[in-house]
Amino acid sequence: MTHATAITPNDTSDLSTLTRALYVGGAGDLRVTMADGNTVTFAGLPVGWHPVRVARVHSTGTTASNIVGCW
């Protein structure tokens, strides 16, 4: 990975680039729209790296914090 940016969860806007991974700095639930368009909630994610390709991180349903997207 060569780029990283803080992600502010948003229910209406996709990220400018699909992620290759997410870093979660504060444990919790993470509701995302995956690269294929499906929306899912990852319940109880621990702090750390998660190798998921996402187009959007939703504010509704997301309780995880300090989210960073990498690509």
DSSP file (Angstrom, degrees, kcal/mol; ACC not computed):
  #  RESIDUE AA STRUCTURE BP1 BP2  ACC     N-H-->O    O-->H-N    N-H-->O    O-->H-N    TCO  KAPPA ALPHA  PHI   PSI    X-CA   Y-CA   Z-CA
    1    1 A M              0   0    0      0, 0.0     3,-0.1     0, 0.0    69,-0.0   0.000 360.0 360.0 360.0 141.9    0.0    0.0    0.0
    2    2 A T        +     0   0    0      1,-0.2     2,-0.3     0, 0.0    68,-0.0   0.548 360.0  49.2-121.8 -12.3    1.3    3.4   -0.8
    3    3 A H        +     0   0    0      2,-0.0    68,-1.8     0, 0.0     2,-0.3  -0.951  53.2 178.5-132.9 150.2   -1.5    5.8    0.2
    4    4 A A  E     +A   70   0A   0     -2,-0.3     2,-0.3    66,-0.2    66,-0.2  -0.994   1.5 175.8-147.9 148.6   -3.6    6.3    3.3
    5    5 A T  E     -A   69   0A   0     64,-2.1    64,-2.9    -2,-0.3     2,-0.1  -0.990  35.5-105.7-152.1 145.9   -6.3    8.7    4.4
    6    6 A A  E     -A   68   0A   0     -2,-0.3     2,-0.5    62,-0.2    62,-0.2  -0.455  37.2-140.8 -66.8 142.7   -8.6    9.2    7.3
    7    7 A I        -     0   0    0     60,-2.9    60,-0.5    -2,-0.1    59,-0.1  -0.933  10.8-160.7-113.1 126.7  -12.2    8.2    6.6
    8    8 A T        -     0   0    0     -2,-0.5    49,-0.2    58,-0.1    51,-0.1  -0.928  33.0-118.4 -99.9 114.9  -15.2   10.1    7.8
    9    9 A P        +     0   0    0      0, 0.0     2,-0.3     0, 0.0    49,-0.3  -0.229  38.8 179.1 -56.0 141.1  -18.2    7.8    7.6
   10   10 A N        -     0   0    0     47,-3.1    47,-0.1     3,-0.2    -2,-0.0  -0.983  28.7-152.7-149.6 130.2  -20.9    9.1    5.3
   11   11 A D  S    S+     0   0    0     -2,-0.3    47,-0.1    47,-0.2    -1,-0.1   0.640  94.8  34.4 -79.3 -13.9  -24.2    7.6    4.3
   12   12 A T  S    S+     0   0    0      1,-0.1     2,-0.4     2,-0.0    -1,-0.2   0.615 103.7  67.8-119.0 -15.4  -24.5    9.2    0.8
   13   13 A S        -     0   0    0     44,-0.1    44,-0.3     0, 0.0    -3,-0.2  -0.916  64.3-139.5-118.6 134.2  -21.0    9.6   -0.7
   14   14 A D        -     0   0    0     -2,-0.4    42,-0.3    42,-0.1     2,-0.1  -0.410  36.0 -96.4 -75.6 160.0  -18.6    6.9   -1.9
   15   15 A L        -     0   0    0     40,-4.0    -1,-0.1     1,-0.1     3,-0.1  -0.379  31.1-117.9 -68.6 157.1  -14.9    7.1   -1.2
   16   16 A S  S    S+     0   0    0      1,-0.2     2,-0.3    -2,-0.1    -1,-0.1   0.762  98.8  22.7 -70.8 -23.4  -12.8    8.6   -4.0
   17   17 A T  S    S-     0   0    0     38,-0.1    -1,-0.2    37,-0.1     2,-0.1  -0.997  89.2-106.3-142.0 141.4  -10.9    5.3   -4.3
   18   18 A L        -     0   0    0     -2,-0.3    37,-0.2    -3,-0.1     2,-0.1  -0.445  42.7-123.2 -62.3 138.1  -11.7    1.7   -3.4
   19   19 A T        -     0   0    0     35,-1.8    52,-0.2     1,-0.1     3,-0.1  -0.429  16.1-159.4 -78.8 159.4   -9.7    0.7   -0.3
   20   20 A R  S    S-     0   0    0     50,-3.8     2,-0.3     1,-0.5    51,-0.2   0.585  81.7  -4.9-101.9 -24.0   -7.3   -2.2   -0.2
   21   21 A A  E     -B   70   0A   0     49,-1.5    49,-2.6    30,-0.2    -1,-0.5  -0.977  63.1-138.4-161.5 158.5   -7.5   -2.3    3.6
   22   22 A L  E     -BC  69  50A   0     28,-2.7    28,-2.6    -2,-0.3     2,-0.5  -0.966   8.1-150.2-122.2 142.8   -9.0   -0.4    6.5
   23   23 A Y  E     -BC  68  49A   0     45,-2.9    45,-2.5    -2,-0.4     2,-0.6  -0.964  10.8-159.3-107.9 128.5   -7.3    0.3    9.8
   24   24 A V  E     -BC  67  48A   0     24,-2.5    24,-2.3    -2,-0.5    43,-0.2  -0.943  12.1-179.2-108.6 118.9   -9.8    0.6   12.8
   25   25 A G  E    S+     0   0A   0     40,-1.2     2,-0.4    41,-1.1    41,-0.2   0.667  75.4  41.0 -91.4 -19.2   -8.3    2.6   15.7
   26   26 A G  E    S-B   65   0A   0     39,-2.0    39,-2.0    20,-0.1    -1,-0.2  -0.971  91.9-120.1-132.1 116.9  -11.4    2.2   18.0
   27   27 A A        +     0   0    0     -2,-0.4     2,-0.3    37,-0.2    20,-0.1  -0.067  59.4  95.3 -56.2 151.0  -13.2   -1.1   18.1
   28   28 A G  E    S-D   45   0B   0     17,-1.9    17,-2.1    36,-0.1     2,-0.2  -0.969  72.3 -37.0 159.5-168.0  -16.9   -1.4   17.1
   29   29 A D  E     -     0   0B   0     -2,-0.3    35,-2.5    15,-0.2    34,-1.9  -0.565  45.3-159.5 -83.8 148.7  -19.3   -2.1   14.2
   30   30 A L  E     -D   42   0B   0     12,-2.3    12,-3.1    32,-0.2     2,-0.6  -0.953   3.1-165.6-133.9 112.8  -18.4   -1.1   10.7
   31   31 A R  E     +D   41   0B   0     27,-0.4    27,-2.5    -2,-0.4     2,-0.3  -0.878  24.8 164.6 -99.7 124.3  -21.1   -0.8    8.1
   32   32 A V  E     -DE  40  57B   0      8,-2.8     8,-2.4    -2,-0.6     2,-0.6  -0.923  42.5-126.8-137.6 157.5  -19.7   -0.6    4.6
   33   33 A T  E     -DE  39  56B   0     23,-2.3    22,-3.2    -2,-0.3    23,-1.4  -0.958  39.2-138.7-101.3 120.6  -20.5   -0.9    0.9
   34   34 A M  E >   - E   0  54B   0      4,-3.4     3,-2.0    -2,-0.6    20,-0.2  -0.172  26.5 -97.3 -74.3 169.8  -18.2   -3.4   -0.6
   35   35 A A  T 3  S+     0   0    0     18,-1.8    19,-0.1     1,-0.3    -1,-0.1   0.794 124.8  55.8 -58.4 -30.3  -16.4   -3.1   -4.0
   36   36 A D  T 3  S-     0   0    0     17,-0.2    -1,-0.3     2,-0.1     3,-0.1   0.453 122.3-104.3 -85.2   0.6  -19.1   -5.3   -5.5
   37   37 A G  S <  S+     0   0    0     -3,-2.0     2,-0.2     1,-0.3    -2,-0.1   0.283  77.5 132.0  98.2 -10.9  -21.9   -3.0   -4.3
   38   38 A N        -     0   0    0     -5,-0.1    -4,-3.4     1,-0.0     2,-0.5  -0.538  49.0-140.9 -76.0 141.2  -23.2   -5.1   -1.4
   39   39 A T  E     +D   33   0B   0     -6,-0.3     2,-0.3    -2,-0.2    -6,-0.2  -0.903  30.3 165.0-104.6 128.5  -23.7   -3.4    1.9
   40   40 A V  E     -D   32   0B   0     -8,-2.4    -8,-2.8    -2,-0.5     2,-0.5  -0.931  31.7-133.1-137.8 159.2  -22.7   -5.3    5.0
   41   41 A T  E     -D   31   0B   0     -2,-0.3     2,-0.8   -10,-0.2   -10,-0.3  -0.977  10.4-153.5-116.0 122.3  -22.1   -4.7    8.7
   42   42 A F  E >   -D   30   0B   0    -12,-3.1   -12,-2.3    -2,-0.5     3,-0.6  -0.855  24.4-145.9 -90.1 111.2  -19.0   -6.2   10.3
   43   43 A A  E 3   -     0   0B   0     -2,-0.8   -14,-0.2     1,-0.2    -2,-0.0  -0.620  66.5  -1.5 -86.3 134.2  -20.0   -6.5   13.9
   44   44 A G  E 3  S-     0   0B   0     -2,-0.3   -15,-0.2     1,-0.2    -1,-0.2   0.845  75.7-173.1  64.7  39.0  -17.5   -6.0   16.7
   45   45 A L  E <   -D   28   0B   0    -17,-2.1   -17,-1.9    -3,-0.6    -1,-0.2  -0.439  17.1-134.2 -64.4 134.6  -14.4   -5.4   14.7
   46   46 A P        -     0   0    0      0, 0.0   -22,-0.2     0, 0.0     2,-0.1  -0.380  34.2 -80.1 -80.5 166.6  -11.3   -5.2   16.9
   47   47 A V  S    S+     0   0    0    -22,-0.1     2,-0.3    -2,-0.1   -22,-0.2  -0.442  91.1  58.9 -61.5 137.3   -8.6   -2.5   16.6
   48   48 A G  E    S-C   24   0A   0    -24,-2.3   -24,-2.5    -2,-0.1     2,-0.3  -0.862  88.0 -28.7 138.7-170.2   -6.2   -3.3   13.8
   49   49 A W  E     -C   23   0A   0     -2,-0.3   -26,-0.2   -26,-0.2   -28,-0.0  -0.590  43.0-171.6 -85.5 140.7   -5.9   -3.9   10.0
   50   50 A H  E     -C   22   0A   0    -28,-2.6   -28,-2.7    -2,-0.3     2,-2.0  -0.964  20.5-139.9-135.5 116.1   -8.8   -5.4    8.0
   51   51 A P        +     0   0    0      0, 0.0     2,-0.4     0, 0.0   -30,-0.2  -0.477  51.8 136.7 -80.1  76.8   -8.1   -6.4    4.4
   52   52 A V        -     0   0    0     -2,-2.0     2,-0.8     2,-0.0    -2,-0.1  -0.966  50.0-140.4-126.6 140.2  -11.4   -5.3    2.8
   53   53 A R        +     0   0    0     -2,-0.4   -18,-1.8   -33,-0.1     2,-0.3  -0.871  35.0 174.2 -97.7 110.6  -12.1   -3.4   -0.4
   54   54 A V  E     -E   34   0B   0     -2,-0.8   -35,-1.8   -20,-0.2   -20,-0.3  -0.898  34.3-166.7-123.3 149.6  -14.8   -0.9    0.3
   55   55 A A  E    S+     0   0B   0    -22,-3.2   -40,-4.0    -2,-0.3     2,-0.3   0.683  81.2  16.3 -98.0 -26.9  -16.5    1.9   -1.7
   56   56 A R  E     -E   33   0B   0    -23,-1.4   -23,-2.3   -42,-0.3     2,-0.6  -0.998  54.6-151.7-150.0 142.6  -18.2    3.6    1.3
   57   57 A V  E     -E   32   0B   0     -2,-0.3   -47,-3.1   -44,-0.3   -25,-0.2  -0.980  30.9-141.0-111.4 116.8  -18.1    3.6    5.0
   58   58 A H        -     0   0    0    -27,-2.5   -27,-0.4    -2,-0.6   -47,-0.2  -0.480  11.2-151.1 -80.4 145.0  -21.6    4.4    6.3
   59   59 A S  S >  S+     0   0    0     -2,-0.2     3,-1.3     2,-0.1     2,-0.5   0.880  84.0  74.6 -79.1 -39.8  -22.2    6.7    9.3
   60   60 A T  T 3  S+     0   0    0      1,-0.2    -2,-0.1     3,-0.0     3,-0.1  -0.623 110.7  13.4 -73.3 123.0  -25.4    4.9   10.2
   61   61 A G  T 3  S+     0   0    0     -2,-0.5     2,-0.6     1,-0.2    -1,-0.2   0.350 100.3 113.7  93.5  -5.4  -24.5    1.5   11.8
   62   62 A T    <   +     0   0    0     -3,-1.3    -1,-0.2   -32,-0.2   -32,-0.2  -0.890  23.1 157.1-102.8 121.3  -20.9    2.4   12.3
   63   63 A T        +     0   0    0    -34,-1.9   -33,-0.2    -2,-0.6    -1,-0.1   0.487  46.0 103.4-113.9 -11.5  -19.6    2.6   15.8
   64   64 A A        -     0   0    0    -35,-2.5     2,-0.3     1,-0.1   -37,-0.2  -0.326  57.8-158.5 -64.7 155.5  -15.9    1.9   15.1
   65   65 A S  E     + B   0  26A   0    -39,-2.0   -39,-2.0     1,-0.2   -40,-1.2  -0.837  56.8  38.8-135.3 171.9  -13.7    5.0   15.2
   66   66 A N  E    S-     0   0A   0     -2,-0.3   -41,-1.1   -41,-0.2     2,-0.4   0.943  73.5-177.6  53.1  54.7  -10.4    6.4   13.9
   67   67 A I  E     - B   0  24A   0    -60,-0.5   -60,-2.9   -43,-0.2     2,-0.4  -0.701  10.8-172.2 -90.7 131.4  -10.9    4.6   10.5
   68   68 A V  E     -AB   6  23A   0    -45,-2.5   -45,-2.9    -2,-0.4     2,-0.4  -0.987  10.6-149.4-124.5 131.8   -8.1    4.9    8.0
   69   69 A G  E     -AB   5  22A   0    -64,-2.9   -64,-2.1    -2,-0.4     2,-0.3  -0.826  13.9-167.8-100.2 139.2   -8.4    3.7    4.4
   70   70 A C  E      AB   4  21A   0    -49,-2.6   -50,-3.8    -2,-0.4   -49,-1.5  -0.942 360.0 360.0-125.5 147.5   -5.3    2.4    2.5
   71   71 A W              0   0    0    -68,-1.8   -67,-0.1    -2,-0.3    -1,-0.1   0.295 360.0 360.0-150.4 360.0   -4.8    1.7   -1.2
